[in-house]
Amino acid sequence: MSLRQAAKDVRERAYAPYSCFKVGAALRTPSGMVHVGCNVENVAFPEGTCAEAGAIAAMVAAGDTTIAEVFVIADSPAPVPPCGGCRQKIAEFAGPDVKVTMATVDGQEKVMTVAELLPGLFTAAHMAKT
């Protein structure tokens, strides 16, 4: 199954009764495994979970820790980028050249690398004591 189809399918299962803005995310690991996530809202904003975070949690729960590619889809007028927190989460598991495809349900797509999405990345090196 393509990442696009996996993200599109899981988007339909999103729990978004408050915003009615469903998002689906799918990621592929270097081994070819695909992990998916959808946004899950909570009446106590901002306690919900983003689709990208859900896909990453599924990947880690399955024993993988490396992202090779990401696909995110939403019903919006233009491709929606991951929020700032999810950009950092993606960068934790993906190299700077990993492609992140953002798409709309009507077929628009925009592709960026992790480095383009998150310049000035915070890394473990920032926490190193000298």
C-alpha positions in Angstrom: 0.0 0.0 0.0 1.3 3.5 -0.8 1.9 6.0 2.0 -0.7 8.3 0.4 -3.4 5.5 0.6 -2.4 4.5 4.1 -2.6 8.2 5.3 -5.9 8.7 3.5 -7.4 5.6 5.0 -6.3 6.3 8.6 -7.5 9.9 8.2 -11.1 8.6 8.0 -10.7 7.1 11.5 -9.5 10.4 13.1 -11.4 11.5 16.2 -12.1 15.2 15.6 -15.6 16.1 16.9 -14.5 19.6 18.0 -12.5 20.9 15.1 -13.9 18.5 12.4 -10.4 18.7 10.9 -9.3 15.2 10.3 -5.6 14.5 9.6 -3.9 11.2 8.7 -0.2 10.4 8.7 1.8 7.5 7.4 5.5 6.9 7.7 7.8 4.3 6.2 10.8 2.8 7.9 14.0 1.8 6.0 12.8 -1.8 6.3 9.6 -0.9 4.4 7.2 -1.1 7.3 4.4 1.4 7.2 3.0 2.9 10.4 0.0 5.2 10.6 -1.7 7.7 12.9 -4.6 10.0 13.0 -5.4 13.0 15.1 -7.3 12.3 18.3 -9.0 15.3 19.9 -10.0 15.8 23.5 -12.5 18.3 24.9 -9.8 19.6 27.2 -7.8 21.4 24.5 -4.9 21.0 23.9 -4.8 17.5 25.2 -5.3 15.9 21.8 -2.7 14.0 19.8 -1.5 14.9 16.3 -1.6 12.3 13.5 2.2 12.5 13.1 2.8 11.8 16.8 0.4 8.8 16.6 2.3 7.3 13.6 5.6 7.8 15.4 4.2 6.2 18.6 3.0 3.2 16.5 6.4 2.9 14.9 8.3 2.9 18.2 5.8 0.5 19.7 6.5 -1.9 16.8 10.2 -1.7 17.5 11.4 0.7 14.8 13.2 4.0 15.5 14.1 5.3 12.0 11.8 7.2 9.6 12.6 6.9 5.9 9.6 8.9 4.5 6.5 10.7 5.8 3.1 11.5 4.3 0.5 13.7 5.9 -3.0 14.4 4.5 -5.9 16.7 5.5 -9.0 18.2 3.9 -7.8 21.7 3.5 -7.4 24.3 0.7 -3.6 23.8 0.7 -1.2 21.1 2.0 -0.9 21.4 5.8 2.5 21.1 7.3 3.1 19.3 10.6 2.9 21.6 13.7 6.1 22.7 15.4 6.0 19.9 18.0 5.5 17.2 15.4 8.4 18.7 13.3 10.6 18.1 16.2 9.2 14.6 16.8 9.8 13.7 13.2 13.4 15.1 13.3 14.1 12.9 16.3 13.7 9.8 14.1 14.5 11.1 10.6 17.6 12.4 8.9 17.6 16.0 7.5 17.1 14.7 3.9 14.0 12.6 4.6 11.0 13.6 2.5 7.8 14.9 4.1 4.9 15.0 1.7 2.0 17.2 2.7 -1.2 16.6 0.8 -4.9 17.6 0.5 -7.7 15.1 -0.1 -8.2 16.7 -3.5 -4.7 15.8 -4.7 -2.5 18.8 -4.1 0.9 17.9 -2.7 4.0 19.7 -1.4 7.2 17.9 -0.6 9.9 19.3 1.8 12.8 17.7 3.6 12.9 17.5 7.4 15.7 20.2 7.3 13.5 22.5 5.3 10.6 22.0 7.7 12.7 22.5 10.8 15.7 24.8 10.4 17.6 25.4 13.6 16.8 21.9 14.9 17.2 21.3 18.6 19.3 18.1 19.0 20.9 16.0 21.8 24.2 17.8 21.0 22.6 21.0 22.6 22.4 19.1 25.9 26.0 17.9 25.9 28.2 19.2 28.7 31.5 20.6 27.5 
